[in-house]
């Protein structure tokens, strides 16, 4: 055996055996030493994401560093833990890395990520950094180890962001509180830092950290992540005459706060008034009347979710074979359970099937109210892309002209109403956003335009 091979196989960074853990623990999860704090240090506490730390930036050294980020943003603290030690030493304290504990993960990965959380925390502490353990859990089968490595009476940190209701997803409160209450019993923490709004049922000495005030928007740094994030993420259109180039692809809103609960978020729930037509009583048919008088009929299946929708309009595309009426199957993708409008089912021969209640179930028609103008408006570019992802149909007004966006089997179609010569077909939402209207890209106006209708 060469000396190089011997050194590799016996390296502590391969074996990760620097910290013993408790003798009774079969997994030997390292203990993070209990750090000492004064109560005043938690007054008006703000956090700073690890991806925002910098040796050059001295603006936020009074904050504690958190890892409520996507794992790829901090994998290096596991692979090369010494790289960031000097930088992290400068801050008030550091939360241990929140390697994800999603419920859908293989149990071995959940155990591995708990070990990595504690090992990195113990390693940071061994270099003189005050460390606060971040606690995450999965289902009940993780409770045997997910609270290990944290001495009783420690200050700990949790985040409710991923398990709180946001966008079209319901909260995962029951899941969260089950683990949270187990944590209280297992650790008896002195205080609990809660990143994002705590649930009312949470007990203990909670230090609430405002998610919004800890975000990039309130850091006022003069480097790229905060200076251009609002454009990169689609929160605002690029300034006129800007030389910035935004790469194509799916861009989610710039946000922190992930780690446990379902990787797919909570159960889908209506966010806009018109979305309520996708849920109802088995056999029910919901009627939705658009502001222009056109009607949609939505059929509810045996599980209370929409299965078919009839549009009594041709969306100004009769010249392409789009019929009035036409139907769409409503698909519910798994595991991301979200209503998704299927391809148009047209009836060019005039042989239109009756739109009957599901399997003979009897129920009256129910009227669904239209969205308000504010509900229809696209707040961000990402909001528009999400609508396209689930095959939403859009009608908007710009410079007193009506435009429509619909989906064909082979692409996304955008056009000025009643003007077939303006029609263009694209494969992705990013391509649609490059469509020119009076010489201006759709990307630059979609958050300003009056959206008169959107189906999802």
C-alpha angles and dihedrals in degrees: 000000000000121000089244092056092045092051091049096050093046097043113128088222089061096041096037088206098135092109122050104205120202117323091231093053109095090200094049092221106188120249117239105219114244108256124214122235138168119236090241091064089070096052110116089351119191127186132215124212115241089236088062097054118110140173089220098049116077097171099102109033089125090067132086117241118239134192099206087133138106107290096241088066093066107022088115093071087066098040097041107013096171094060096080102029097102091047094049093048089069095066129082092251141329128234113222114259112278100222105187124271100187114172092233092058123110107264092239091058090050090054091045092051092050089053092049091050092054096038093055091045092050091047093051089049091051087060093055100266120137105236130197113199115239110216125210132162143182128207122327093282088071095057091088091071113006093088094045122115094037117106117226114266094028124143106247137186132223135172126218095187100100093042096046123093111268137153105349095332126106120225124269093217098141091054092047097047093050091059094037093056090048088052091053090055096043100044106019088208121211089222137350121222106212115198106204127009115328119229112251090241094060112113130198137059098316123192105199115211115197107236094203096048090049092052128101091261092074100041098081093203121164098226132096105267093063100026096056104017093101089059097038091052095044095245088129132017117252113273115260110270093015118154093208116124116207114203117231121251142087108312117190121201111280102257145140129213118087135125116106143032117052116344086222097051128243127315115302115260133177113273099177127046095247091051088072088080090075093067129049149106118328110269094014121139115209122204121210121185116200120221089256091056098256115137134224122194117200122195118211118214132217093277094055095256128113116263104173137018128196120205114203093205138072092222089235090293104107088126089066096050095265103147135210106256110027130163138225127199109229108226125198107207119217134253087007097057103204131134110261122186111232126215120299115270105208130191107209092162091058092242095135116178119227113262098230134175113274112279094335095303110153121229136136125249113269122208117227120204121237123251119266116245089256092053091051095049118101105236095190141006087252089057089056092047091052090053089053092046091062094042096253118176118228136196120186140165126229125170089353092302125117120230129187133201118197137159129248124188089260103039154329115296125206125181146146109264115267092003109102092178090069093057118121129177125211138178101220139034090241090059091049089053089061092060110123122232113184088339095308125110117245087232090066097050109029093092089049099043124101104251106204096179141012124167097206 
